[in-house]
């Protein structure tokens, strides 16, 4: 009918609003319960706190040894992301510029490895590296993150490197650059939007990861922030108030990072779709 408005835009708005509410409600409930006592949480978790009492945050900060856990998480995340970005970019560049059958099969194997669930290999992983004495060490955890995170990063970099003209590198080498200098001075700077996207995605993954650190790190002094929240879990009961506060303290830094870096994620995704 001429002049009638399609209901599709309104339907999209309603669905997106419903999805937004579903995502926000758990965070709101978490924040509200972080100011309440255990009795109030268990009796009615959806109620508003009677007052803003920061006692739970103080207890959580002390009990989870926040500064130590934060420094462990920061070191593991930054070093892992740096190594993944660097080695994945170099690997993808090598695969693209040396398009041999061996490199094609190797790239296909790396891509195929992304479909293997971590739960299928976690027991052999712990058994093998435990026999080598490589458990309970943050550097072993960084090494494992490098292995698990490289496949996706190489896959993303691979498509972007193919869009870089080879003549650009040849011109740099004619001017006297070595292959290594050409990569770091010409190729890697061009990959900055891709590197930002990969770095942010890996930061979100590694910072919030619980399963792999729980298998590797045993010493309380080595624990990351997600592992430190386990100290509020008892055999029969849980200290819900400080636990909620600890979860807020754990996710707050990564939320701040995401808010400042979300434009780079959007930029990287858009450039990836264009390429």
Secondary structure, DSSP 8 states (H G I E B T S, - for coil): -TT---SHHHHHHHHHHHHHHHHHHHHHHHHHHTTS-HHHHHH-TTS--SS--THHHHHHHHHTTHHHHHHHHHHHHHHHHHHHHHHHHHHHHHHHHS--HHHHHHHHHHHHGGGS-GGGTHHHHHHHHHHTT--S-HHHHHHHHHHHHHHHHHHHHHHHHTTS-HHHHHHHHHTT--HHHHIIIIIHHHTHHHHHHHHHHHHHHHHH--HHHHHH--SGGG--HHHHGGGGB-SS-B-HHHHHHHHHHHHHHHHHHHHHHHHHHHHHHHHHHH-
